[in-house]
Amino acid sequence: MKKGQLHVVSTGKQPPEKLADIAGDIHPYVDAIHIREKTKTAKEIYELVKLFLANQVPLSKIIINDRVDVAYATKVHGVHLAYHSLPIALVKDHFPEMKIGCSVHSLEEAQQAEVQGADYITYGHVFATNSKPGLAPRGIESLVAVTRNTSIPVIAIGGIKPSDVKAVLESGAKGVAVMSGVLEADNPLEMAKAYAMNLSI
């Protein structure tokens, strides 16, 4: 039985073919794969979705970050918004069937995202991570504050190792999101399995 979800988020550092190959390998063990490619055009993200599908990744597991247009056009599971993205309420109003996630970094932002209609939030970074050099992690206590004061699912992100999963779930989070911990591992499939195992009873 699954106790929490596993989201894998692209790093923007891998060639499309390699990312799609890894996604094809790991998708049976993950709940969502986020295409977070800030430098790619809408067409390039669309082509990446096609590569995912060619590698048997189901649309129901694909989430596109920021690009509402591509998410809608490709009929993927949903879109994940950041602080620079379109407002949650606007997207929800125009695309009521679309699942909407949102990245937040404080309790106030988390509560605002919930009020605006987000279906879930990612909160972090919880632990120290190479993707946020020099920035102090927010820690488990702040994660607890977010999970206790919001009612939508909270997915923790930032420096989370398989051995941290138990503490993250005990904080009230509904899952973890991982970037380089899976995608840049020597064996991404084995790492995805390790996280999945720790998210199960």
C-alpha positions in Angstrom: 0.0 0.0 0.0 1.3 3.4 -1.0 1.7 5.9 1.9 2.7 8.8 -0.3 3.3 10.0 -3.9 6.6 10.2 -5.8 7.0 13.1 -8.2 10.1 13.2 -10.3 11.0 16.7 -11.7 13.3 17.2 -14.7 16.4 19.2 -14.1 16.7 21.0 -17.5 20.2 19.5 -17.9 19.5 16.3 -19.9 19.0 15.9 -23.6 15.3 15.2 -24.5 16.0 11.6 -25.7 17.9 10.7 -22.5 15.2 12.2 -20.3 12.5 10.4 -22.2 14.4 7.1 -21.9 14.7 7.5 -18.1 11.0 8.5 -17.8 10.1 5.3 -19.7 12.1 3.2 -17.3 11.0 4.8 -14.0 7.3 5.6 -14.6 5.9 2.4 -13.2 7.4 3.4 -9.8 6.4 7.1 -9.8 3.1 9.0 -9.6 4.1 12.0 -11.7 6.9 13.1 -13.9 7.2 16.9 -14.3 8.6 18.4 -17.4 10.3 21.5 -16.0 12.4 22.8 -18.9 12.7 26.6 -18.4 14.8 27.2 -21.5 12.7 25.2 -24.0 10.1 26.6 -26.3 6.5 25.5 -26.4 7.2 23.4 -29.5 10.2 21.8 -27.8 8.1 20.8 -24.8 5.4 19.4 -27.1 8.1 17.3 -28.8 9.3 16.1 -25.4 5.8 15.0 -24.5 5.7 13.0 -27.7 9.0 11.4 -26.8 7.6 10.5 -23.4 4.6 8.9 -25.0 6.8 7.0 -27.4 8.6 5.6 -24.3 5.2 4.4 -22.9 4.9 7.1 -20.3 1.1 7.6 -19.8 -0.4 11.1 -20.2 -1.9 10.6 -16.7 1.6 10.8 -15.2 2.9 13.8 -17.1 2.8 17.3 -15.6 4.1 20.3 -17.5 5.6 23.2 -15.5 4.5 26.8 -16.3 3.3 26.2 -19.9 -0.5 26.1 -19.5 -0.9 26.2 -23.3 1.2 23.1 -23.9 -0.4 21.2 -21.0 -3.9 21.9 -22.4 -2.9 21.1 -26.0 -1.3 17.8 -25.1 -4.0 16.7 -22.6 -1.4 15.7 -20.0 -2.4 15.2 -16.3 -1.9 18.8 -15.3 0.2 22.0 -15.1 2.5 23.1 -12.3 2.8 26.8 -11.7 5.5 29.0 -10.2 5.5 32.5 -8.8 6.2 33.9 -12.3 3.4 31.8 -13.9 -0.2 32.8 -14.7 -2.4 33.2 -11.5 -3.9 29.9 -10.3 -7.4 31.3 -10.2 -7.2 32.5 -13.8 -6.0 29.1 -15.0 -8.7 27.3 -12.9 -11.4 29.6 -14.3 -10.5 29.0 -17.9 -9.5 25.3 -17.6 -11.6 23.9 -14.7 -10.8 20.3 -15.7 -7.0 20.8 -15.5 -5.1 19.7 -12.4 -3.1 22.6 -11.0 -0.1 22.3 -8.8 1.9 25.3 -7.4 5.4 25.7 -6.0 5.4 27.6 -2.6 8.1 28.6 -0.2 6.2 29.8 2.9 3.0 29.1 4.9 1.5 32.3 3.5 2.1 31.3 -0.1 0.7 27.8 0.6 -2.5 29.3 2.1 -2.8 31.7 -0.8 -2.4 28.8 -3.3 -5.2 26.8 -1.6 -7.6 29.8 -1.6 -6.9 30.4 -5.3 -7.8 26.8 -6.2 -4.6 24.8 -6.4 -5.1 21.0 -6.3 -1.8 20.5 -4.5 1.4 22.3 -3.7 5.1 21.5 -3.6 6.9 23.0 -0.6 10.6 23.4 -0.1 13.4 23.2 -0.2 13.2 21.1 2.9 16.8 19.8 3.1 20.1 21.3 1.8 20.3 20.7 -2.0 22.9 21.4 -4.7 20.2 23.0 -6.8 19.9 25.8 -4.2 23.5 26.5 -3.2 24.0 28.9 -0.3 20.3 28.9 0.6 19.5 27.5 4.0 16.9 24.7 3.9 13.5 25.4 5.5 13.5 22.2 7.5 11.0 19.7 8.7 9.4 22.0 11.3 8.4 24.5 8.6 7.0 21.6 6.5 4.9 20.6 9.5 3.5 24.1 9.8 2.4 24.1 6.2 0.8 20.6 6.3 -1.1 21.5 9.5 -2.4 24.8 8.2 -3.5 23.8 4.7 -6.0 21.1 3.6 -4.7 20.4 0.1 -1.9 17.8 -0.5 1.6 19.0 0.2 4.5 17.4 -1.7 7.9 18.1 -0.1 10.8 18.9 -2.3 14.5 19.7 -1.9 17.4 17.4 -1.0 15.2 14.5 0.1 16.9 11.2 0.1 15.1 7.8 0.4 16.2 7.7 4.1 14.3 11.0 4.7 11.0 9.8 3.3 9.7 8.5 6.7 10.3 11.8 8.4 8.7 13.7 5.5 5.5 11.6 5.6 5.3 11.9 9.4 5.3 15.7 9.0 2.0 15.3 7.2 3.2 15.6 3.6 1.5 13.5 1.0 4.6 12.7 -0.9 8.0 13.8 -2.1 9.4 15.4 -5.3 12.9 14.6 -6.4 15.0 16.0 -9.2 18.7 15.1 -9.5 18.3 12.4 -6.8 16.7 10.2 -9.4 17.4 11.7 -12.8 21.2 12.3 -12.2 21.7 9.1 -10.2 24.1 6.4 -11.6 21.0 4.2 -11.8 17.8 6.2 -12.0 15.6 3.1 -12.0 17.1 1.7 -8.8 16.8 5.1 -7.1 13.2 5.5 -8.2 12.5 2.0 -6.7 14.3 3.0 -3.5 12.1 6.1 -3.1 9.0 4.1 -4.0 9.8 1.4 -1.4 10.1 4.0 1.3 6.8 5.5 0.3 5.1 2.1 0.8 4.2 0.1 3.8 
